[in-house]
Amino acid sequence: MPDTPVLPPADVRGVQRRTVVVLSIGQVLGGVAFGATISLGAVLAAQISGDEAYSGLATAAVTLGTAAFAAPLAAFARRRGRRPALATGMAVALIGVLLVVVGTATSIFPVLLLAFALIGAGQAANLQSRFAAADLATEASRGRDLSVVVWATTLGAVLGPNLIGPGEALGAMVGMPPLTGPYLFTVAGQGLAIILYLAALRPDPLLTAQAAVAADRSRGTGSIAGADRPRVARFAIFAVAAAHGVMVSVMAMTPVHLLHHGATLTIVGLTISLHIAGMYALAPVFGVLADRWGRMPTILLGQVLLAASLVLALVGQDSTALVTVALVLLGLGWSAATVAGAALLTEASDEDRRTRRQGLSDTVMSLVGAAGAIAAGVILGWIGYGGLALVVGVAVVAVVVCAPAGRLTPQRAGSAPT
């Protein structure tokens, strides 16, 4: 670990405020890049492969790439800090974007899939950003700080897909292959994010936190990180992964379900947009609730919202309006569970184990999401949209049943591990 000075509390608060701002801007840039990528991925995969059956492999490759890079980037962050880890994730994704253009120009499908897998490194970095926001946060503001960074994703996620038209026009002007022009904005977003992290994320929040913990231990006063609570940490990983699996499974099949029931593409697009707004727009509200109510009540609130969404999807599956409301509730439930779950995982892990568990959480979450999307298609064809809602509801019940008792607010050093 690089030598990092121990800062006085007043300076730490200033560093934390700046860190949240930098990470939020980085999320906007990363969201713009990622939004444009995902919007065109399925189209390019179908075009290059010559078979629409392979269109879903683009998203699958990004998801698997996210899972593959999450743990290595977390380990790198522990050794060298958040700043180089986040920049490296974005740099790998930038290479992936360039390979998308190469794969499209040469019509080599395996190159295209490799490119999307590398782009997953950028998504892994975006996920790591919320944990970076919690490195120096106090117990009173941890949920709020990381939720602000999650909220910033809204801007990029909304803006990215809307750049497809201008990007295609710009790409045609410079002679790029069809459907690759929007990736010019992706390159710009990734490049600016790399520069931002390297230049502005100073001092590094994780290294600063590690230095404070080391100094605290050397004085024999115990770790400011508190006692390690492995059972609670495992539950937090499970709760986040379960919420993500439920969300992805239902969300991925909703466009197919709506189209089969006569909805227009405009209605489908509006439904997904409202769902994304539910995922990110109210994240700061759930962050504040997690700080004031406690992590566990907010995670359980997320389960209530997810359950309400699934019930509404079941009873209202023939109504486009009710399905849209269900998707909004689905996004809200995901937001509450993941914001509070990330805060809980951070404070339930001591400094020696924290980044490794954070990387594991992102890996598990991504793998569960990929598996859920694949299984959801099979379940939809077997027992329909309402049946899908019933099946994934098992995960919601499991989280409630496995929830540890109590509010699960941060545990002080010196208390017994749970």
DAZIWO-V984702 format. One line per field, one symbol per residue. ss: DSSP state (2 for helix, 1 for strand, 0 for the rest). A space follows every 10 residues. Layout:
ss = ???
//
This chain:
ss = 0000000022 2222222222 2222222222 2222222222 2222222220 0222002222 2222222222 2222222222 0222222222 2222222222 2222220022 2222222222 2222222222 2200000000 0222222222 2222222222 2002222222 2220000000 0022222222 2222222222 0000222222 2222222200 0000000002 2222222222 2222222222 2222222222 0000222222 2222222222 0022222222 2220222222 2222222222 2222200002 2222222222 2222222222 2222222000 0002222222 2222222222 2222222222 2222222222 2222222222 2200000000 00000000
//
